[in-house]
């Protein structure tokens, strides 16, 4: 039995990037032998095991055969005679098909080292076209490594386009599209994810709406926001603000969220930003009524964390200096100790709180004018 470190851990180690997780391939073993050595089986489609101490994943070397359309349409074969070379051949890109043996020697069957040196993202074999998710993975890797100078090989772009023409991309399921899109949003240049899909002429097969709306200006703004904000829900929200037409924003957003099964936090951020922005724009520090209107419109008193996120999102859209002053004003309002008369009920409570906040804000404004306008 031989063990090899494979995939992203080897690639990123050679690139001098942090290695966050390590995956292993085991050659010349069986499920029974792995269990006898204390490994815990966790794989469903094929034999994968957790190391008894490190809990890292160890997979038996395997081959695969395409049996049906889509990324689920594979059968896998594992046996002691399956070689490391055969196992690595089924991976997507040459730079992901590198392995390292227990002595630290790099094993490269498919030119991954040369592609690392020349900064190429290149598929290994034509079998790349059997899995539609690989198109999205290439685009995501491009978004990650473009800052290092990596480019997608022309022959890989051609193959990606051919997959679109042959309808293989129609078998992509919403969850997998979103999974790759979400990961791309975490990168320094998330726009490259869409640029590569555009370059391969497959964007219309995966994101039909984006083909029309993802203009150069919109994509540039996505990267500008990514340079300023790490919160990917905010990156998504600002992207949606620039991408979707204002008149049909609500309908378009709802359809997009439903189509790609995007989790609620992203929907809430995008919708909240859309609703908060008019009040943010209206807020004028020469008129405390507008400050309070913004505060109450985004329910800042009850949902402090959400209000902070929405204010940051508005500032990212407008790129202005209002954020810090609004945050200070909101904190002042949140710190107020207000009492509500017991006899008040329903809407009368909100009216009472509004008046008391307004009076407090007006008083503080006139006695601390420089505090508001600094």
Beta strands, then each sheet from edge to edge (+ up, - down):
strand 1: 2-6
strand 2: 23-27
strand 3: 40-41
strand 4: 48-50
strand 5: 57-60
strand 6: 62-66
strand 7: 74-78
strand 8: 99-100
strand 9: 106-107
strand 10: 120-121
strand 11: 151-152
sheet 1: 3+ 4- 5+ 2+ 1- 8+ 9-
sheet 2: 6+ 7-
sheet 3: 10+ 11+
end
